[in-house]
Amino acid sequence: MKFLYGFLTICTLSMGLVFHCYASTPSEKKQVSEALTLKDALVAAYNQTYLTSAQHDVQGSAEGLSAAKRDWLPQASLQSSYTADFNSIRNSGSTNGSGQTHASKNGVLLKQNLFNGGKTTAGIRGGERGFDKAVASYYKQESAVLFAVVKSYSDLVLKKSIYKVRLANQKVLEEQTNMAKVTNELGANTLSDVAQTESELAEIRAATTLTNAEVKSAQANFEKFTGFSESFTLQEPSLPSNLPQSKEEAVQWAFQHNNELKAAEAEADQYKESVQQVRADLLPSLDVSAGASRNFTTNWGTGFAKQAANQFEAIATLSVPLDFRGSTQAGVRKQKYDAAKKRIDTINLRRGLIEAIVSKWELMEAKQKNISQTEEQVKAAKVAYESMKEEFAAGMKTTLHLLSMEQKYFAAQIKLLTAQQEHLQATYDLLKEIGILSAQSLDLPVKPFDGEGYKRNVPIWGTGIEE
């Protein structure tokens, strides 16, 4: 009777394994080929609003640079004034009188700075570096968004895959529990065998319910970035093709492409130019101005008089600051300290970048090795599981032995799925740290943000912006 129970149980387990392998049928492969890809998700996220704020920062920096360049241009203004004087004269004698004077002045004035201690040129150079900083910050944000999409996609694929394994495991245990009850009625096993299978089934059902909740949570996170709902099936993501060949090459790439380092270097240069801008306030400045106006004067009193005159003027102004209070000199010293701090921060950032790249490279390689080791674990668990089924059918092993090995086999499958997605995420995280995770490097079919193009085409007049 024990042999009969083992034989019926093996038949049940075989049916369950056929269900689990259904994912490899041709119809399913066709469905996967039509599924949503990682590139689709990245394109959808790129077109969302997550990068808009960083784009506006770049555009604002371009406007600031444009304003700094225009300090070289003259200032023009129209001037108009009107005055009216009313007076009344009362003497102690018999002579009284009154009068009115109306005067108006209309003209144009041009002002041009010729020298201001290099403040304008330093401001332009600082604006250039500020623009470079904004561009680097934008690409850093772009990289962070793309990695977040990769992670959300990978997490969703993993949770759905684990859920399928849990369902297959649950189906095997449900059929195994039903068969245990039938064979118990025939007297081929004990109540202990039934209780063991029911206990294992309850545990797996709880795990399946929890995994289903995790799938929904991962779906919500994925939809937040892409807008895609749960009606889409996901294709297994592939590894990127633009990886460096060695750890040393990864470090060198990071020195060239890391956007955080680029932004820090640009900011350090910007602070350096700020020193020159403040120091310029200690130097003489030379300004010239030219104006033309027409004056009208009308007098009413003892008589009537009307006068018109044209006025032209040209003025050269030389200003020499004394700074006897020392406030500008204190400002120069403060700016030098700030610039030195930014320079040291950049050096420390480069050192930290080396550590980050090495750490992420080692993690990526460890995750890759973990896949190979876990694949061996799955193969060994499968062999042990098949052998355990034969020994159980022959009455050499108990139900507890079979259930234990069965769960080890399913757990090994889940571990392999997890290892594969962790390796994928570690690889993309390395690309993000290097600074080569971008729409261009991933060859996404999107229109990338062109900060340089906006800088070249900054409008001269108008106050409207692109929303």
Buried (B, 14 or more C-beta within 10 A) or exposed (E): EBEBBBBBBBEBBEEBBEEBEEBEEEEEEEEEEEEBBBBBBBBBBBEBEBBEEBBBBBBBBBBBBBEBBEBEEEEEEEEEEEEEEEEEEEEEEEEEEEBEBBBBBBBEBBBBBEBBBBBBBBBBBBBBBBBBBBBBBBBBBBBBBBBBBBBBBBBBBBBBBBBBBBBBBBBBBBBBBEBBBBBBEEEBBBEEBBEBBBEBBEEBBEBBEEBBEBBEEBBEBBBBBBEBEBEBEBBBBEEBEEBBEEBEEBBEBBBEBBBBBBBBBBBBBBBBBBBBBBBBBBBEBBBBBBBBBEBBBBBBEEEEEEEEEEEEEEEEEEEEEEEEEEEBBEBBEEBBEBBBEBBEEBEEBBEEBEEBBBEBBEBBBEBBEBBEEBBEBBEEBBEBBBEBBEBBBEEEBBBEEBBBBBBBBBBBBBBBBBBBBBBBBBBBBBBBBBBBBBBEBBEBEBEEBEBEEBBEEBEEEEEEEEE
